[in-house]
Amino acid sequence: MGMARPASVPMVDSFGRHIHYLRVSVTDRCDFRCVYCMSEAMSFLPRQELLSLEELDRLCSAFVARGVRRLRLTGGEPLVRRDAMTLIASLSRHLATGALEELTLTTNGSRLAKFASALADSGVRRVNVSLDTRNPDTFRAITRWGGFETVLAGIKAARAAGLTVKINTVALKGINDGEIEELIRWAHGEGMDLTLIEVMPLGEIGGDRLDQYLPLSLVRARLAQCFTLTDIAHRTGGPARYVQVAETGGRLGFITPLSHNFCESCNRVRVTCTGTLFMCLGQEDAADLRAPLRASAGDELLHAAIGAAIARKPKGHDFVIDRRRSESAVGRHMSVTGG
Ligand code: SAM
């Protein structure tokens, strides 16, 4: 029997986990400066470092050929990259062939009003919109630069275009912990799921993570005083675990990288806009895919590099936020690896 061609080898790591979910950060730039994500004076990559849209397409397509079924574009803010829609429209061919089950994105919503219909036309069915507060003053304080009404208009436009919107909310101690119940009532009242996320120690932000970290175990216990929460088996391919909220009829997700790590079922890898493959959001090890991508017009070298990287995907991350270790687990910001 001959050797299988690398492009046809499914991605299974040394712990037997099948990789079928790819998140791609198409730009590290963002039009917001959320306090837990970036410092206000972020420096971004020089443009020549970035993969071109054609290279991003080739890279994503190589992963699709290896069995990736879900592709999520993120950033930075994916919709601030010029011609992001060209990439999305092009990648939608994998939806048409059935190779890809889902093409989606995570966005801050600032440009959704402009792009919602084009996204729907490209076969995008679902978007995650990050929104941590419904209070315009708090919104400004968190995002530094964001416009609350613009995001609301973006959400509205997305829904009008037929996209399912899920709200992602990072739980922040002393900032939005007093309005989580209200956020859930609002999202569910509008027919949207909402997922709460624990703040992760990624990158220097010029502040203390201890000040921000709010364990979701605590949030859930508080919510249980006003809501009836029932665990359900609903999954969307990511790490969220869901409950049904009896009072609102909606679904509430919890992403708990710190209070309950979910690495044993990890099915994901991430690629940055420079073509660096991170096998784990919370570890430093990475593989450069830009060099093999550019070294030849064929994908053999690229597939060899992907195969070698998957084989060393680490068992899990190791996030800790406590008084002994308040520094970052990894040096890079969430905007580099993408959420
Ligand atoms: N700009 C897009 C957005 O706002 O959704 C996509 C990229 S953003 C980095 C993706 C998600 O990561 C957002 O929901 C954001 O709130 C979240 N995020 C950023 N830094 C984080 C951190 N340190 N811990 C947990 N979540 C973080």
Residues whose N, C-alpha, C, O or C-beta is under 5 A from the ligand:
A	BS01	SAM	Y36 C37 T74 G75 G76 E77 T106 T107 N108 S130 N168 V170 E198 V199 M200 L202 M334 S335 G338 G339
